[in-house]
């Protein structure tokens, strides 16, 4: 579907969860000198204005990054993420928010590479504009990331973070996530995969994390953040989750402090909370 524009949700509580975990995953990969790839199946526009355009309509960032912007008691993983957003806003005013590709660009080194896919024609063009001048390290394709992923794996350096975060407006996306992961693991079993998903009351959203746990992998980590009680009408997103295949072994310890902090400061009512699970075979 081509109606979805992430700009409406930029900087929301879901972006906070996704991007602060992304920062930790990329930091881990960058600890070794060997290069790696960052692959984003649904890259969006790359960067978003918070003081104009789509983001101002619902101002979802006010319940997300804005609540962390001026805090001086952030756990280390969250402080690193907020610091990255602040570097994008050097005057101290929260006006721009980085999408996942720009978060990655800020974290990657000269030897690392980005492979970005975005099917929406307007967002893919904006993505190219936002990454102009980085063509030597960044490959951008106006294509379906689900279909394109297969041809990229395994990547030449045999090290990569693959982020899979479709809009899920089409319920078929839930099935395609599972198919993409199964096929990806057949080609690149040692890769690090991160799946973002929304917490909704529809059956597909509730079932996805449980289906992900059944994948034949050596280890996984599941972090979910709920910010409010699910709506009585059955509609609306009340939280989101990140499911990591082959996570860094220290990530669970880092999230044990960050997740309750997020539930406390991004929570909107008594329904706020978090889940943190880790399994290693």
Secondary structure, DSSP 8 states (H G I E B T S, - for coil): -----GGGGTTSHHHHHHHHHHHHHHHHHTTSSS--EEEESS-TTSEEESSSTTHHHH-GGGGTHHHHTT-S---HHHHHHHHHHHHT-TTS---EEE-HHHHHHHH--TT-EEEEE--SHHHHHHHHHHTTT-TTTEEEESS-HHHHHHHH-S-TTS-EEEEE-----STHHHHHHHHHHHHHHHH-TT-EEEEEEEE-SSHHHHHHHHHHTTS--SEEEEEEEE-S---TTS-S--EEEEEEES--TTHHHHHHHHHHHHHHHH--STT-EEEEEEEE-
